[in-house]
Amino acid sequence: MEIVEKYEYGGWKNCIRLDNCKIELVVTTDVGPRIIRFGLNRGQNLFNEIREQLGKTGGDQWLIYGGHRLWHAPEDIHRSYFPDNSAIKYSWDGSTLKLIQELEGC
């Protein structure tokens, strides 16, 4: 498994790319936590991208961006659609990638 930190994707400069020589996964740490790309290497992104929202950060309006937003279950309208427009922290220990968002409303 190869990991590339500070990978640029869709206008976000601080993404992380995981690649196992067959599939790749890209998460952005500029907003989220979001998996913004998943697909075969050099192939089509299996997740939708909202072109006019790619690369955006900040603000207090919830944006869909595209990709897949990670959240808890069960879904709650207030928490699940809280804007995730701020940078997140992450850690990589060689086998596990942790994406850490601040608590909603903090």
N, C-alpha and C positions, 0 to 999 in steps of 0.2 A: 504494500500500500504506500503510495506516494502522497505526501501532503505538501501543498504550496500555500504559504501564508502571504498576505499582502498581494493577493491575486485580484486583478481588476476585471469586473464583469458588469455589464449593463450600466456603466457610469458610476458604480460603487467601487471605490479604490481599495477597500479593506475586506475583501472576500477571502474565503478559505476554499481551496479546491482539493478534494480527495479523489484519487485515481488509482484503480487497481489493474490498469492496462486493458480493461474491457468496458467498464462503466465509469462515469465521473459524476460527482456530486459537488455542487458549489453552494456554499452558504455565505450570506452577507453578514458582516458584523457592524455595518454602518446603520442598519435598522434590524429589527427582528426580535426574536430569532426566526429566521426564514431560510428554507432551502429554496434557492432561486433557480437552480438548474439540476436536472437529473436526466441522464440519458447515456446512450452508447458513446464512447469516445468519438469525437468529431461527428457525431450524429445529431439528430433532432432533439431539442429539449422536450421531454415528455410533459413538463409543466408549462402552463400558459404564462405569458409575460404581458403585462400591460405597458406597452411601449412608452406612453406618455407619462408613466409614473416611475419608470426605471431610473435609478440614480438619485432619486429625491430623498431628502432627509428633513427632519424637523417638522414643526407644525403640530396642531392639536386635532387635526381631522384624521379619521381612520382611512387608510388607503389599502387597497387590495394588493398592489404591486405585482402580483403574480406569484409563481412558485407555490410553496406550501408553508403556511405559518404554523409553528409548533405552539400548542397550548394544552391546557389541562382538560381533563374530563371529570364530570360531565360539563358540557358546554353551558356557559352562562352569558347571557346577552351583554351584561355590563363588563365582564372581564374579557370575554373572547373577542370583543370588538373595541377594546381599549386601544388607542393608537400606539403602534409599535415603531415610532418614527425616530427613536434615539438609538445610539450605538449600544452594543452589548459587549460583555466580556466573554472570553472563552479560555479554555485550557485544553491542551493536547498532551497526552502522556505516552504517545507511541502506539496506542491501540484504541483509545477512547477520546472522542471530541465532546467536550461539554460546552454548551452555549448557555450563558447566564444573563438574564434580563433583570433590570431593576423591577421591584414590585410596582404594580399599577398604582398610579396616583402619588408616587413618592418623588 
